[in-house]
């Protein structure tokens, strides 16, 4: 019996090797299963049939949103010299946005995490000049996001939200019934949790989305059709693409996207963030007609993994938030909704409501999917392929 198993495995190994699936030291193209050199990734030329080797070549890093470009396997910080609007558009398209909003230049590297060791005096810009004369890096914003009017009231404990307080909040309806929450991240895309679709078929035609409201309608009026639903292969995150794009309403600020966090951007333990949703206001209760919200502190995974809390069940892609004494939490019907954190008046989606034990119980805070660890996957789904050959000209190279 064991010999037969070994023979079968040997044959399978020969088959795998024969079709070229072994990519040791190389990168496999998901579209064709062919292998390409690592140096061919993000080199401005599409070597994979589907062009996926030229996606995820741009990122914004740290709280300052410093722009970085990947080249030869290294993330390099962009010099601001010779910047123009076409480069801004190309960068934002790589990140999944159709336009760019603004940019600034700064010399402060201290806010940037996970940088390769790049000293400006050793850098130069290809095809332009031998040095980065300005010594400044590029700080990019692709879309107006994470903004809202100032609210005086400090809502704690699950009170009713005010119109415009959480303009990124979305209500996801299955067959015209409110089931869960989500967050607007672009005119076309809503981010939510995979858990939402466990008990229902993920047929986009049966789902609809409501935005720009705090009070649930009773007739399903004003719902938006869903074109597709995408699931993350590992984490509790999903994306919904709307059939028609949203129109953000500027000064009214009732419908606005929330910003995704940047690579290397972490909010410290204890930072006060906000949760919101139309879920039950008590364990086992009915969904709320009004949008409720509450302020909760972020907890470290170490604290959340203690024996009296979740006893080692919190993984690196999860984040806990809530008061360990109980009383404030997300509940049934809030799944997929936002854990939103503010930094210098800009709101970032730190987490997606995932799971918990009961609702608002002592030592059982809410558990959320850490969005930052899914950025590459999110941006790959959103990406509009840019003119990647521009990349050759505008990164800093050692």
Secondary structure, 3 states (H helix, E strand, C coil): CHHHHHHHHHHHHHHHHHCCCCCCCEEECCCCCCEEEHHHCCCCCCCCCCCHHHCCCEEEECCCCEEEEEECCEEEECECCCCCHHHHHHHHHHCCCCCCCEEEEECCCCCCCCCCCCCHHHCEECCCECCCCCCCEEEEECCCCCCCCCCCCCCCCCEECCCCCCCCEEEEEECCEEEEEEEECCCCEEEECHHHHCCCCCCHHHEEEEECCCECCCCCCCCEEEEEEEECCCCCCEEEEECCCCCCCHHHCCCCCCEECCECCCCCCCCEEEEEECCECCCCCCECCECEEEEEEEECHHHHCCCCCCCCCCCCCEEEECCCCCCCCCCCCCCCCEEEEEECCEEEEEEEEEECCCCCECCECEEEEEHHHHHHHHHHHHCCCCCHHHHHHCCEEC
